[in-house]
Amino acid sequence: MIVKKKTRGFICTTAHPVGCADNVSKQIDYVKSKGPIDGSNKVLVIGASTGYGLASRIVQAFGAGADTLGVFYERQASGKRTGTAGWYNSVAFENEALKAGLYSRSLNGDAFSDEMKEKVIQVIRQDLGKIDMVVYSLASPKRMHPKTGVLSSSVLKPIGGAYSNKTVDFHTGDISEITIEPAVEEEIKDTVTVMGGEDWQLWMKALKEADVLAEGVKTVAYSYIGPELTHAVYRQGTIGRAKDHLEASAGIITDDLKDLSGQAFVSVNKALVTQSSSAIPVVPLYISLLYKIMKEKDIHENCIEQCYRLFDDFMYEETTPVDESGRIRIDDLEMRDDVQETVENLWDQVNSETLSDLSDIEGYRTEFYQLFGFNIDHIDYEQEVEVDLVHERIHTL
Ligand code: NAI
C-alpha cells in the first residue's frame, strides 16, 4: 500500500511502518552513541509503544542490556486501515531487540484490566523469574475499572472557573482565543480515576502478591508541572488533580515495597510533542515557543534524551536527587528562569501573523507527523510498503 498521512482533528489516522521503524532505530542509535548505563536487568514497561514509555524501554534494552516486557494498547493493520504508530514502533523494537540478542516480549491489550495483569505475571514467571524495574507510562482518555466495570473518561478542563487563553491549530497556524468551562465534580473524579495512581498501585500490588518483584525493585511513573501560563488547564486543572494522585501514590507504593527495599518514584518530565500532549488545549502553542527557545539555547531534548538522563543520572544513584516533594526533576531545563522568562515575553506577542517567526511551529508540525512515521526526509512516501506487519514476540490479548 502507498501510505499517505491523513488527519482528523489533532490525530493522524494513518501511520507509516517504515517511518516508525526509522524513529525507533534513531532512538536506539542515540542510546548506543551515549554508551552503556547501569540499569536494571529485567524491566516491565506499561505504555511501551510510544512517547516516554517507548523511550524508557529503548534506554533499558539498548543502554542497560535489560530484558524487557512491554505492555500497550495498539491496533494492527486491517483491510485498508494501517496499523497505529505504536504498533509499528513495537514491531520495529522487537526486530531490533531480536537482532541484538536481547530478550523482549510485548503484550497488546488493556493495561487497566485484571486479565492483562494476570498475563504479565504469567510471562514474568515463565521467562524472567523476577523483575527489578517497572516503568508506568500510560496516557489514556478512558479506563474501564477492573472491579466495578464502570467506564470513566478523562477531561482536560480547569477547576473552579472558566479559563481563557490563546491556543493554536498547529495544522493551519491559526491562533485563537479559547475559553474552557470548568469541570464539574464528576469530571474531576473521573479524570483522577483514569490518569491518577490507582492503576499503578494495583499493578504493584498484583506483582508483589505474585512474588515476581526482586529485592530492591524500583518503579517510576511520569508527571508534569509546566509554567504558570498552562497551570489553569494543566496542573491546577483536572489532569493536575490526577497527577497529584499519581504523585501521592509513589509514597503509598514505596511503603508497600519496604520489605523488598523497593522504591517508587515520580519523574517530572519536559513538555514534548506526543500523541497525548497534542490533545491538550493551549499546550501545543506553549511547546512551539518552548522548542524555539530551547533549540536556540542548545538545550532541547526529546523523549529519548530525557529518558537516557533519567536512567543514567537519577534512578540508579546511591541517593536519587529529588525536589522538596520527593520528585525527580528532568524538566529542569524547561523550567530554567531564562527559558520561562523568554516564553512569557513571546507569549504576549504571538499571534497568527507572528507565529512562524516567534515560535518553532514548523518543528512542532514536523515532529507531530514524525510520531506517525511521516515527514522524514530520506523516506520515499510514494513507494508501496507492507502495512500488515506482525511479530511473533507480540501477543494480543
Ligand atoms: P503517549 O500517548 O505517547 O503513550 C501512551 C502509551 O500508553 C502508549 O504506549 C499506549 O499504547 C499506552 N496505552 C494507552 N492506553 C492504554 C491501555 N488502556 N492499556 C495499555 N496501554 C495503553 O503518551 P506520553 O506523552 O508518552 O505520556 C506518558 C506519560 O508521560 C503520561 O503519564 C504523561 O502524562 C506523562 N508526561 C508526558 C509529557 C508530554 O509532554 N508528552 C510531559 C510529562 C509527562
Boltz pocket constraint, residues with backbone or C-beta under 6 A from the ligand:
constraints:
  - pocket:
      binder: B
      contacts: [[A, 46], [A, 47], [A, 48], [A, 49], [A, 50], [A, 51], [A, 52], [A, 53], [A, 71], [A, 72], [A, 73], [A, 74], [A, 86], [A, 109], [A, 110], [A, 111], [A, 112], [A, 136], [A, 137], [A, 138], [A, 139], [A, 140], [A, 141], [A, 142], [A, 222], [A, 223], [A, 224], [A, 267], [A, 268], [A, 269], [A, 270], [A, 271], [A, 272], [A, 273], [A, 274], [A, 275], [A, 276], [A, 277]]
      max_distance: 6.0
